Every structure is written in C-alpha cells, then in structure tokens.
C-alpha cells in the first residue's frame, strides 16, 4: 500500500499548479510536502509489532506556523468565510461523499498505526464521521443546546442570532460570526471521529481549521 508519509499543509502542490478546486473528488489527488525540520519517526503495528516504516515526517514549529498562516490567508482572503450557510453545507456534504467513496483505503491507513480491525473502522468510525458531517443526528432536532454538539452541514444555514425587545429606545441584536482560525488536536487511535467532532462544526460556522493528530 502506498503510504502518505509527508505533511499535508494547504494542499500546497495543487495550489502552485493552479488547481482552483478546494475540495478534490479523490484522496489520491491530495498533495503532501516535506517537513521543514527533516525529523522522522518510525511506525509499527501495535497489534503484532510489525515494522511499517521509519520515514514518517514530523511537523515542527515552522511547519505549524506555515499551516496556521495558510489557514489565516484562507479565512481572510479566500471565499470560505464569505460563503453562505447553504454553500458551506454543500461543501460539507461533498466531504462526506468523498469519505464514503474512499472508506476502504482510509480504514486501511487508520488500521496500520492503531492495530484496529478495518471493518470496525469502516462501519463505526467512518460511518459516524460521515453522519456528523451531514448532521444526520440533528436534522429533526431544533434545540440550540443539541446544535452546539452537532453543528454541522445540516446546521450551517441555521445558526441563529438573538434580539431583545426595545428598551428606552435601544434595540439589542446578537449576531454570531466566524472567529477565524481554529486549532483541533485529536487522539491517535480514533482520528476520524475527532475530525468529525472538531473540524466539521468549525467549518460549518465559517471558520478555517488547522488540525493536528
């Protein structure tokens, strides 16, 4: 199996080649880059201690700065923060579809460092992540406290504000807006579930994301 051993930052090679599509239809077209510090780590299967590779790139401080800067540029100059809720929802639905199309390969990659069965990853982790991105849990639930937990594609165009009755000639209106770049840190053994829980709600609300495992 061809393993992605390098870093993914802003799909840089695609950006340099002039590819305007921010969401590719295949994980095979994703572009990876070298780490700035040249550090490597080894990877073994924790189930049987089989050696997998000793060439996994490690992101250092400079790489993290590059990723955050790219996210800031995407938020301030790119179209994402200006998208309507309906446009953001369409993108999240597309991500969910791409995950489904590539579920078997994604599960194989997740199984290598975790030692978990592929079938469990396909039918639990990835299935759950797709549901989270599509907001299949909360399409029929309209309570705001639930929306805070499942604020994804189905909620992207339903983020409410607040208004208060006139008081001595003044009206008070609360409008929720994207805050900018959000950092997400996930565990090593349930990567896809954390992507759903952390990345999807941030994107649905119009933020840019810099994620680390």
PALO-547724 format. One record per residue (C-alpha): x, y, z; residue in three letters. Coordinates in steps of 0.001 Angstrom, whole numbers, padded with zeros to 6 digits, always signed. Layout:
REM residues N
XYZALA...
***
This chain:
REM residues 213
+000000+000000+000000UNK+001214+003495-000844UNK+001526+005323+002486UNK+001245+009129+002859UNK+004376+009854+004880UNK+004722+013593+004325UNK+002776+016584+005666UNK-000480+017967+004364UNK-000471+021767+004535UNK-002919+023734+002416UNK-002640+021204-000431UNK+000326+023362-001494UNK+001332+021495-004641UNK-002205+021789-006008UNK-002256+025483-005209UNK+001018+026026-007058UNK-000284+024108-010055UNK-003265+026421-010262UNK-005923+023898-009264UNK-008856+026095-008168UNK-010892+023288-006610UNK-010570+023422-002795UNK-012233+020024-002375UNK-010909+017280-004605UNK-013133+014394-005590UNK-010448+011870-004652UNK-007951+011462-001834UNK-005466+010258-004461UNK-005038+013834-005722UNK-004100+015205-002288UNK-000608+016735-002268UNK+001905+016276+000572UNK+005107+018178+001344UNK+008344+017638+003258UNK+008705+018802+006841UNK+010968+021764+007415UNK+012992+020173+010217UNK+013684+016867+008451UNK+012735+014847+011532UNK+011429+011286+011039UNK+009701+008756+013265UNK+009165+005020+012922UNK+005782+003331+012728UNK+004950-000173+013975UNK+001673-002031+014131UNK+000779-002167+017852UNK-001075-005463+017412UNK+001901-007574+016320UNK+004814-005103+016415UNK+005346-005465+012662UNK+007611-002774+011251UNK+005788-000494+008809UNK+008144+002404+008054UNK+010767+004651+009620UNK+010103+007571+007283UNK+007072+009363+008746UNK+007688+013127+008638UNK+007232+015122+011830UNK+005796+018635+011802UNK+007913+021129+013688UNK+007289+024681+014871UNK+008000+026146+011433UNK+005562+023744+009781UNK+002884+024626+012313UNK+003427+028340+011668UNK+003079+027671+007930UNK-000188+025777+008453UNK-001666+028489+010672UNK-000618+031216+008241UNK-002234+029313+005373UNK-005428+028975+007399UNK-005416+032708+008172UNK-004991+033555+004493UNK-007782+031152+003557UNK-010039+032845+006075UNK-009179+036481+005327UNK-008642+036341+001551UNK-010363+033186+000398UNK-014059+032656-000251UNK-014760+030346+002692UNK-015586+032923+005368UNK-017797+034734+002848UNK-019763+031633+001857UNK-023405+031486+002791UNK-024565+028740+005121UNK-026027+026863+002173UNK-022673+026974+000335UNK-020803+025708+003408UNK-023356+022933+003841UNK-022842+021837+000231UNK-019081+021586+000807UNK-019524+019527+003978UNK-021903+017175+002180UNK-019267+016767-000540UNK-016629+015916+002057UNK-018958+013253+003467UNK-019438+011785-000013UNK-015660+011667-000625UNK-015183+009875+002701UNK-017725+007242+001692UNK-016098+006765-001716UNK-012679+006175-000129UNK-013755+004404+003066UNK-011801+001195+002484UNK-008466+002940+001884UNK-008980+005357+004766UNK-009747+002439+007075UNK-006598+000612+005961UNK-004467+003667+006718UNK-006081+004098+010142UNK-005631+000408+010938UNK-001854+000448+010451UNK-000851+002704+013398UNK-003755+001645+015650UNK-003931-002089+015065UNK-007714-001923+014930UNK-009803-004121+012588UNK-010602-002471+009257UNK-014254-003494+009399UNK-014755-001695+012712UNK-013220+001494+011342UNK-015381+001356+008199UNK-018671+000591+009933UNK-018195+002637+013099UNK-015583+005411+012882UNK-016059+006423+009246UNK-019817+005869+009324UNK-020006+008084+012390UNK-017809+010776+010839UNK-019989+010876+007716UNK-023118+011195+009886UNK-021501+014033+011813UNK-020504+015960+008691UNK-024009+015546+007295UNK-025683+016349+010596UNK-027839+013242+010316UNK-028173+013212+014080UNK-029834+016581+014406UNK-031786+017368+011248UNK-035031+016893+013172UNK-033801+018410+016439UNK-034053+022148+016818UNK-032835+022748+020356UNK-029827+025062+020495UNK-028010+023024+023167UNK-028078+019996+020867UNK-026941+022136+017936UNK-023848+023100+019910UNK-022893+019406+019917UNK-023875+018678+016317UNK-023474+021940+014454UNK-022574+020571+011041UNK-023760+020574+007405UNK-027425+020481+008332UNK-026892+023369+010734UNK-024621+025566+008614UNK-027543+027685+007381UNK-029450+027590+010682UNK-027064+029380+013045UNK-029323+031744+014902UNK-028752+035149+016405UNK-030693+036852+019172UNK-032716+040017+019511UNK-034241+041729+022521UNK-037268+043934+022915UNK-036870+047696+022737UNK-035573+049220+025965UNK-035613+053017+026321UNK-035215+053467+022575UNK-032471+050889+022125UNK-032609+047540+020347UNK-030057+044848+021140UNK-029133+042302+018469UNK-026660+039434+018806UNK-025124+038059+015624UNK-022800+035064+015633UNK-019852+035260+013227UNK-016820+033052+012468UNK-013927+033692+014847UNK-011180+032816+012326UNK-008634+030013+012612UNK-009473+027110+014929UNK-006912+024538+016083UNK-008020+020953+016595UNK-005991+018268+018385UNK-007116+014666+018048UNK-006065+011372+019581UNK-004032+008858+017582UNK-006450+005947+017925UNK-009789+007484+016860UNK-008679+010028+014281UNK-011779+010102+012120UNK-014229+010576+014972UNK-012267+013573+016223UNK-012165+015031+012718UNK-015944+014891+012711UNK-016374+016297+016191UNK-013839+019127+015844UNK-013394+020018+012175UNK-016990+019767+010956UNK-018587+022219+013425UNK-015797+024772+012966UNK-016177+024659+009177UNK-019967+024760+009342UNK-019725+028008+011301UNK-017421+029525+008660UNK-014053+029148+010388UNK-010773+027898+008950UNK-009129+024906+010639UNK-005590+023825+011433UNK-005693+020224+012722UNK-003042+018103+014358UNK-003133+014447+015389UNK
***
